Amino acid sequence: MAAPPAIRAPSDLAPLIDHTLLKPGATAEEVRAACAEAAHWGFAGVCVRPEWVAEAAGSLAGTGVRPVSVVDFPAGTGTTAERVAEALGAVACGAVEIDVVMALPALLGRDYRHVLEDLAELVGRSGVPVKVILETCRLSREQKAIACALAKAAGAAFVKTSTGFAEGGATAEDVALMRSVVGDDMGVKASGGIRTAADALRMVQAGADRLGASASVAIVAGRF
């Protein structure tokens, strides 16, 4: 992956941020507002639930900001067929990246073959870059390393720390571990609990080249 740009001010973080609106019950007005903020600040993407992808894609047309959809979110318990169908539906509505929760029951049950085959199917069928959410707060250090290796073997574009809906979010320690496993030819996205410019900078310094945050405007308009 390309090296992140030099970060001299909080606004320099903008091209690394996926502005997120993932709460249940979000409205069309909120989606359009998030897209307007992303276009104004030059964020990398806007990440929404599948039902809002078409709205986001329409709002972001011509801005250079990517419409991004989550898949099997936040549980990671769907079948491969269900996950692929959801991904394909999101892409058909305009998503140009997919953030999918790893098949967590299979990972925790050490069914690594299923995890690998499931992700490979998603990557192969979706036709867009896939970010794999590990939900790091629920994994041991060994499980995090295994999950990263499986995601890389499946051809995913990124590994991602968290959904933001579990009991913990991104940590610099986890980001550094993920980077050490996947190397420099794969992305690492830190998400969950990143609320300030200082939080975001720590993640970038640890090895993240994409950030997921709902507090994106406060981050780029803040101070280190």
N, C-alpha and C positions, 0 to 999 in steps of 0.2 A: 504494500500500500504506500501511497505517497506520504511523505513526512508532513505532519500538521504545520500550518503556517506559524510564523513567529507570533507569539501572544504577548503584545506589549500593553494592551488595554483590554478591558472586558468586551468591548465591541468587536475585537479580533476573534472572539469565540463564536460569533454568529454563524460563519460558514460550516461549523462543526455540529450545530444543534438541530436535532429533530424536535420541533415544537409539538408537544403532545396534548391531545384532548381525548382522553380515554375514559372519562367517567361515564357510568351508565346514566342515561337520561339527558345527555347533551342535546342541545337544540341546533337547528339549522343556523340560527343567528349566531350562536357561539362558534360553530364551525367556520362561518364566513369571517367572523372577527379574528379567529386564530389565523386564518389564511392571510388576512390583511396585515396582521402583525408580522407574520413570517415574510411576506413580500417586502414590507417596509424595512425590516432589519436585515434581510438577506440570509435567513436561516436555510439550512440544508434541505429540510423537509417539514411536512406537517403530518403527524402520525395520528390516525383516527381509527375508530372501529369500522368494520366492513360496511355497515349500513350508511356511513357518511363518506365513503370514498368518492362516489360520484359528485357529491356536493363539493368536496375539497378539490377534486380534479378540475371541476369547472371554475372554481374560484381562483385556482392557481395557474390556470392556463396563461401562457406567455410570460410568467414571472421568473421562470428558472428554478422555482422551489418545487421539490418532489412531493407528490402525493404518496403517502405510505400507509399501509394497512396492517393491523395486527391480525393474526390467525390463531384459532384455538386458544383464545385469550380470556382469562389469565390462567386457566387450569392446566392445559396441555394434556388433556385426557381423551381427546377424540381419536377415532380410528384414522388410519392413513387416508382412506377414501374420503372421509369427512373433511380432513384437513386439506387435502388436495382440492376438493370441490370448493371449499371456502376461499382458498388462495386463488384459484382460477376465476371465481366470481369477482374477487376484489380487483384482479388484473383487468378483467373485462370492463370494470367500472372506472378504470384509470389509474390504479395503483402501479407505481413503477418500482417499488420495493416492498418486500413482505417481511414483517417481524413475527416469527412463529415461536411459540413456546415449545421447547423440547418435549418429547414424549416422556414426561416425568415419571409416571408409574413404571414404565419399562426401564428407564435409567436407574431408578431406585431399586428395582428388582433385578438389576444386573443383566437384563436382557439386551445386551449391547448390539446384537445383530439386528433386533427390531428397531432400535434407535437409529442405527446407521441406514438401514433400508428405508425407513420412514422418511428420514431427512433427504436421502438421495432421490427418492421419488418426488418429494416436494421441490427440490432444487431442479430436477430434470424437467418436471412438468410445468412449473410456474413461468419459466422464461424470463424472470427478473431476479435481481440480487436478493438473496434471502439472508436475513439476520436471525440467528438462533438464540432465543432467550433461555438462559440456564436456570434462572431463579436461584442465584448463588447462596442466598441466606439459608436455603434448605439443603445444601450439599456440603459434604466434607471437602477438604482440600483435594483428596484423591479423586472424588467424584467430579469436582470442577475440572481437574486436569483431564480426566477421561472424557467428559462431556465436550471439552474444547477439541480434543483429538478426533472425536467422532464427527463433530460438526465440520472440521476441516477435511476429513476424509470424504465426507458426503458432498463436498464442493460448495458449501455455504460461503457467502461473502464476508460475513461478520459473525462473531459471537458477542452476545449482549448479556449484561449482568442480570437484569431484574425486570419484572413487570411493573413494579411500583405498587402492587396490590397485595404483597406478602408482608411478612413481619420485619423485613429489612430490605435495604436497597444496595446501591453501589458502594464499594469501599476501594480505596486506592490499592490496598493489598490484593484484593481480588482482581482488579484490573491488571496489576503487574504480573500476577500469576497467569492470567489468560494470555497476555502478550507473550510471556515466556514460552507458553505451549504452542501458540499458533504461529509465532515468528512475525516477520515483517511483511509477508505477502498475503495477509488476511486482516480484516478490520476488527477492531474491538470497540464496542459501544458500551458506555457507562450510562446507566439509567436507574432511577429510583432514589429519591431523597436529595437530588442535586438542586439546591435552592439559591445559592449565591455564586458570585463570580469566583470567590476563593475555592468553593467546593469544586466548581467546574475546572479550574486551573489545576487542582490537585489530581483530578482524573486524567487530564491531558498529560501532565508530567509523569504519571504512572504508566502511560502507554495507550490511552484512549485516543482514537481519531474520529469518533462520533460520540455525541452526548444526547441523551433523551431527557427532556425536562418540560414540565408545564410552567415553571417559573422562568421561562426563557427571557422574557422582556426584562424582568428584574435582574437577571444575570448580566445581560449585555449592557444594561443601563446603570449597573452598580459600580462598585469599586473593589479592588483586590484587598 
